[in-house]
Amino acid sequence: MKNALVINTHHPYESSAGQLNAALVELANVYLAEKGYELQNTKVRDGYDIEQEVEKHLWANFVFVQGPVNWMGFPWSFKKYQDEVYSAAGGLLYDGDGRHRAEADSHYGSGGLGQGKKYMLSLTFNAPRAAFGDPGQYLFAGKGVDDLFFPSHMNFRFMGMEPLETFVCYDVHKNPDIENDFERFRNHLYQHA
């Protein structure tokens, strides 16, 4: 059985109403349903019940996280969601931090119980694609998108989940290519999800 939890992390800001992220969530639901997934959705900005969100994560074998990049990460409201939901998932999605008192310096983060579960990050950036992976670029200095989102990846790894390739829409404000982004998104989900 294929079960997918689709999380929309968009938080409204004056400069960003969230239409692109909403459209990508809608497309994710269509494409994942076409691939045979049963679906549940969470729109963080609308509020959530912590215990229900834990149950959704237990039910899902694929967690799809759609979000804009605000100040080099997900919006603050998704960090709050992670703090609340993942803290409440102790004993269900992870069993402590994986260490034992006899080896307190070893195996930190290996207590995940989510083996067999996968996740995917899908991100919308104002930054152009050329800003990443090039040591000559000022801000990221050769780092890639997944380097920037290392803490998010570690949250899922802590729960024993495996990453699928990250999807990115670049330069969405100054040089958007939305129709091409939608086609790339479809192909990405069909190939990786």
ZIFEN-V436849 format. One record per residue. N is the residue number from 1. RES is the residue in one small letter. PHI is phi as a letter, one per 30 degrees, with the letter a starting at -180 (999 if undefined). PSI is psi in whole degrees, 0 to 359 (* if undefined). OMEGA is omega in whole degrees, 0 to 359 (999 if undefined). Layout:
N&RES&PHI&PSI&OMEGA, N&RES&PHI&PSI&OMEGA
//
This chain:
1&m&999&134&181, 2&k&c&116&181, 3&n&b&128&181, 4&a&b&132&170, 5&l&c&122&181, 6&v&c&120&182, 7&i&c&123&175, 8&n&c&113&185, 9&t&c&1&186, 10&h&e&135&174, 11&h&c&129&185, 12&p&d&134&173, 13&y&b&159&181, 14&e&e&323&183, 15&s&d&356&185, 16&s&b&106&181, 17&a&d&342&175, 18&g&j&13&182, 19&q&d&319&182, 20&l&d&314&179, 21&n&d&321&177, 22&a&d&318&179, 23&a&d&320&178, 24&l&d&323&175, 25&v&d&316&179, 26&e&d&315&178, 27&l&d&321&178, 28&a&e&317&178, 29&n&d&318&179, 30&v&d&308&185, 31&y&d&320&180, 32&l&d&323&175, 33&a&d&320&177, 34&e&d&330&179, 35&k&d&3&175, 36&g&j&12&179, 37&y&d&140&162, 38&e&d&144&189, 39&l&b&144&165, 40&q&b&149&183, 41&n&b&151&171, 42&t&b&130&173, 43&k&c&102&190, 44&v&e&319&184, 45&r&d&339&180, 46&d&d&359&183, 47&g&i&169&185, 48&y&a&158&173, 49&d&c&122&187, 50&i&e&312&182, 51&e&d&323&177, 52&q&d&323&179, 53&e&d&322&175, 54&v&d&315&179, 55&e&d&320&178, 56&k&d&319&179, 57&h&d&323&177, 58&l&d&321&181, 59&w&d&320&187, 60&a&d&142&167, 61&n&c&2&175, 62&f&b&124&177, 63&v&c&120&180, 64&f&c&122&183, 65&v&c&114&179, 66&q&c&128&180, 67&g&a&154&171, 68&p&d&155&176, 69&v&c&115&179, 70&n&c&118&179, 71&w&h&50&172, 72&m&i&25&176, 73&g&a&184&175, 74&f&d&159&175, 75&p&e&153&182, 76&w&e&327&183, 77&s&d&331&176, 78&f&d&325&174, 79&k&d&319&176, 80&k&d&315&177, 81&y&e&311&180, 82&q&d&314&180, 83&d&e&315&184, 84&e&d&310&186, 85&v&d&313&184, 86&y&d&330&174, 87&s&d&324&180, 88&a&d&348&184, 89&a&c&5&178, 90&g&e&135&183, 91&g&i&349&180, 92&l&c&311&178, 93&l&c&346&175, 94&y&a&151&179, 95&d&c&86&184, 96&g&i&203&182, 97&d&c&8&176, 98&g&j&350&182, 99&r&d&160&173, 100&h&b&149&183, 101&r&e&327&180, 102&a&d&336&179, 103&e&b&62&187, 104&a&d&341&180, 105&d&c&0&186, 106&s&c&151&169, 107&h&i&20&180, 108&y&e&132&178, 109&g&i&6&184, 110&s&c&17&182, 111&g&c&13&182, 112&g&d&141&179, 113&l&c&7&185, 114&g&c&28&179, 115&q&e&139&181, 116&g&j&345&176, 117&k&d&146&179, 118&k&b&161&176, 119&y&b&159&177, 120&m&b&135&171, 121&l&c&137&174, 122&s&b&122&192, 123&l&b&147&172, 124&t&c&127&185, 125&f&c&146&164, 126&n&d&334&181, 127&a&d&144&175, 128&p&d&158&178, 129&r&e&323&184, 130&a&d&343&181, 131&a&d&345&186, 132&f&c&146&173, 133&g&i&8&181, 134&d&c&111&181, 135&p&e&339&180, 136&g&d&349&179, 137&q&d&138&188, 138&y&d&301&193, 139&l&d&306&185, 140&f&d&347&172, 141&a&h&45&177, 142&g&j&350&179, 143&k&d&152&178, 144&g&c&176&180, 145&v&e&316&182, 146&d&d&335&172, 147&d&d&316&180, 148&l&d&323&183, 149&f&c&23&179, 150&f&e&314&179, 151&p&e&321&178, 152&s&d&317&177, 153&h&d&320&181, 154&m&d&328&176, 155&n&e&314&180, 156&f&d&322&178, 157&r&d&322&178, 158&f&e&329&179, 159&m&c&6&176, 160&g&i&13&182, 161&m&d&154&182, 162&e&c&139&180, 163&p&d&145&164, 164&l&c&160&186, 165&e&e&133&179, 166&t&d&141&175, 167&f&c&142&182, 168&v&b&133&164, 169&c&c&121&183, 170&y&c&157&168, 171&d&h&43&189, 172&v&d&346&178, 173&h&c&312&188, 174&k&c&336&183, 175&n&b&59&185, 176&p&d&149&176, 177&d&b&59&193, 178&i&d&315&181, 179&e&d&319&176, 180&n&d&321&177, 181&d&e&317&180, 182&f&d&319&179, 183&e&d&317&177, 184&r&d&320&180, 185&f&d&312&178, 186&r&e&310&181, 187&n&d&321&180, 188&h&d&313&180, 189&l&d&318&179, 190&y&d&325&181, 191&q&d&322&191, 192&h&c&335&185, 193&a&d&*&999
//
